């Protein structure tokens, strides 16, 4: 599986996919993914028992299936909301380590529409679409101020991201059933058990 990862990474680097540094600023949205769902990377269904996210298509590195970002882990830290006026800043630091198990499809609008030609509406080239709500993430992960804003879900957050080792940082790293690809997919998946940073 690791060979698959490096081969795809080389191909993606030579194409029009977004190349991004190991840390920086991104946006984060969220979407619902059923527990035990096999997403585009083909990671095991048990990976959904832990924090996972989709990455925008052109950073993910594929438009159809697995890309070089499959299985990689990132520490995401909330900075502030993007759409609220004024922006909301969390009263205390909030971070989470996610594994990329899915792609967020490219569209003409939305938060996953960054290309090598330009960023999304928030000025970011990366968007992490967090699988939330999830039993793996506390319900109060996203702070809010309903009495001021009139709602609790801000939708889009500016975050810092940092590429980290899954083995020492991701909550599912000690659960063998949550690592690697679904065996039945054979070459139709590429979710390394221990991807490089």
C-alpha positions as CSV (number, residue, x, y, z in Angstrom):
1,X,0.0,0.0,0.0
2,X,2.8,2.4,0.8
3,X,4.2,1.9,-2.8
4,X,0.7,3.0,-4.1
5,X,0.9,6.1,-2.0
6,X,4.3,7.2,-3.2
7,X,3.5,6.4,-6.9
8,X,0.3,8.5,-6.7
9,X,2.1,11.3,-4.9
10,X,4.7,11.5,-7.7
11,X,2.0,11.5,-10.4
12,X,0.0,14.2,-8.6
13,X,3.0,16.4,-8.2
14,X,3.6,16.4,-11.9
15,X,-0.1,17.3,-12.6
16,X,-2.3,20.3,-11.9
17,X,-3.1,19.2,-8.4
18,X,-2.5,21.7,-5.6
19,X,0.8,21.3,-3.8
20,X,0.6,22.5,-0.3
21,X,3.1,23.0,2.6
22,X,3.0,20.7,5.6
23,X,1.4,23.4,7.7
24,X,-0.6,26.6,7.0
25,X,-4.1,28.1,7.0
26,X,-7.1,26.3,5.6
27,X,-10.9,26.4,6.0
28,X,-13.0,23.7,7.7
29,X,-16.6,22.8,7.0
30,X,-18.4,19.6,8.1
31,X,-20.6,17.0,6.5
32,X,-22.4,13.9,7.7
33,X,-20.9,10.5,6.9
34,X,-22.6,7.3,8.1
35,X,-20.7,5.3,10.7
36,X,-18.7,2.4,9.0
37,X,-19.1,4.0,5.6
38,X,-16.4,3.2,3.0
39,X,-15.4,6.6,1.5
40,X,-13.3,7.3,-1.6
41,X,-10.0,6.3,-0.1
42,X,-11.3,2.8,0.6
43,X,-10.2,3.1,4.3
44,X,-11.7,0.5,6.6
45,X,-15.2,1.2,7.9
46,X,-13.8,1.2,11.4
47,X,-11.8,4.3,10.5
48,X,-15.1,6.2,10.9
49,X,-15.1,5.4,14.6
50,X,-12.3,8.0,14.9
51,X,-12.0,11.6,13.6
52,X,-11.9,11.7,9.8
53,X,-12.3,14.4,7.1
54,X,-12.6,14.8,3.4
55,X,-10.0,17.1,1.6
56,X,-10.9,19.3,-1.3
57,X,-10.5,17.5,-4.6
58,X,-7.5,19.5,-6.0
59,X,-5.5,19.1,-2.8
60,X,-6.7,15.5,-2.4
61,X,-5.0,14.7,-5.7
62,X,-7.7,12.8,-7.6
63,X,-11.1,13.4,-9.2
64,X,-12.4,9.8,-9.1
65,X,-11.0,7.8,-6.2
66,X,-8.0,7.7,-3.9
67,X,-5.4,10.4,-4.1
68,X,-2.0,10.9,-2.5
69,X,-3.6,12.6,0.6
70,X,-5.5,9.4,1.4
71,X,-4.7,8.2,4.9
72,X,-2.7,11.3,5.9
73,X,-3.3,12.9,9.3
74,X,-3.6,16.5,10.1
75,X,-3.9,18.5,13.3
76,X,-6.6,21.1,12.8
77,X,-6.9,24.1,15.2
78,X,-9.9,26.5,15.2
79,X,-9.0,30.1,14.5
80,X,-12.2,32.0,13.9
81,X,-15.4,31.8,11.9
82,X,-15.5,33.0,8.3
83,X,-19.1,33.8,7.6
84,X,-20.3,35.4,10.8
85,X,-20.3,39.2,11.3
86,X,-18.3,39.8,13.4
87,X,-16.0,36.7,13.3
88,X,-16.3,34.5,16.4
89,X,-13.1,33.5,18.1
90,X,-13.1,30.4,20.4
91,X,-12.7,31.3,24.0
92,X,-10.1,28.6,24.4
93,X,-8.0,26.7,21.9
94,X,-9.7,23.7,20.2
95,X,-7.8,21.2,18.1
96,X,-8.4,17.8,16.6
97,X,-6.3,15.3,14.6
98,X,-8.1,13.9,11.6
99,X,-7.3,11.2,9.0
100,X,-8.2,12.0,5.4
101,X,-10.5,9.3,4.2
102,X,-12.6,11.0,1.6
103,X,-12.5,13.7,-1.1
104,X,-14.7,16.8,-1.2
105,X,-15.7,17.2,-4.9
106,X,-14.7,20.2,-6.9
107,X,-17.6,22.5,-7.8
108,X,-17.9,26.0,-9.2
109,X,-19.0,27.3,-5.8
110,X,-18.6,26.2,-2.2
111,X,-15.5,25.6,0.0
112,X,-13.9,22.8,-1.9
113,X,-13.5,24.8,-5.2
114,X,-9.9,25.9,-4.9
115,X,-7.7,25.1,-7.9
116,X,-4.1,25.8,-8.8
117,X,-5.5,29.1,-10.3
118,X,-7.1,30.4,-7.2
119,X,-8.3,29.8,-3.6
120,X,-11.8,29.3,-2.2
121,X,-13.9,32.3,-1.1
122,X,-12.0,32.5,2.2
123,X,-8.6,32.7,0.4
124,X,-7.6,29.1,1.3
125,X,-6.3,26.4,-1.0
126,X,-7.2,23.6,1.4
127,X,-10.6,22.8,2.9
128,X,-11.0,20.0,5.4
129,X,-14.6,18.8,5.4
130,X,-14.9,17.2,8.9
131,X,-17.1,14.2,9.4
132,X,-19.4,15.7,12.0
133,X,-21.5,14.9,14.0
134,X,-19.5,11.8,15.0
135,X,-19.3,9.6,18.0
136,X,-15.5,10.2,17.8
137,X,-15.8,14.0,18.3
138,X,-17.5,15.7,21.3
139,X,-20.8,17.4,20.5
140,X,-19.4,20.7,21.8
141,X,-16.2,20.6,19.6
142,X,-17.4,23.7,17.7
143,X,-17.9,26.6,20.2
144,X,-20.6,29.1,19.7
145,X,-22.4,32.1,21.1
146,X,-26.1,31.5,20.3
147,X,-27.3,34.4,22.5
148,X,-25.3,36.9,20.3
149,X,-25.5,35.3,16.8
150,X,-28.9,33.5,17.1
151,X,-27.5,30.2,15.9
152,X,-24.9,27.6,16.9
153,X,-23.5,26.3,13.7
154,X,-21.2,28.8,12.0
155,X,-20.6,26.5,9.0
156,X,-17.2,27.6,8.0
157,X,-14.1,28.0,10.2
158,X,-10.6,29.3,9.4
159,X,-8.2,26.8,10.9
160,X,-4.5,26.1,11.1
161,X,-3.4,22.7,9.8
162,X,-0.3,20.7,10.4
163,X,0.6,17.4,8.8
164,X,1.3,15.0,11.6
165,X,2.2,11.3,12.0
166,X,-0.9,9.2,12.2
167,X,0.9,6.6,14.3
168,X,1.6,8.9,17.2
169,X,-1.3,11.4,16.9
170,X,-4.5,10.0,15.4
171,X,-6.9,8.5,18.0
172,X,-7.5,5.4,15.8
173,X,-3.8,4.5,15.4
174,X,-3.9,1.8,18.1
175,X,-6.9,0.1,16.6
176,X,-5.7,-2.4,13.9
177,X,-9.3,-2.6,12.5
178,X,-9.3,1.1,11.8
179,X,-6.1,1.1,9.8
180,X,-5.4,0.4,6.1
181,X,-7.8,-0.3,3.3
182,X,-10.8,-2.6,2.9
183,X,-9.2,-5.9,1.8
184,X,-12.1,-6.7,-0.5
185,X,-11.3,-3.7,-2.6
186,X,-7.8,-5.0,-3.4
187,X,-6.2,-2.5,-5.8
188,X,-9.3,-0.4,-5.8
189,X,-8.2,1.4,-2.6
190,X,-5.1,3.0,-1.3
191,X,-5.4,3.9,2.4
192,X,-2.0,3.2,3.9
193,X,-2.0,2.0,7.5
194,X,1.0,4.2,8.3
195,X,1.3,7.0,5.7
196,X,4.3,9.3,5.7
197,X,3.9,12.8,7.0
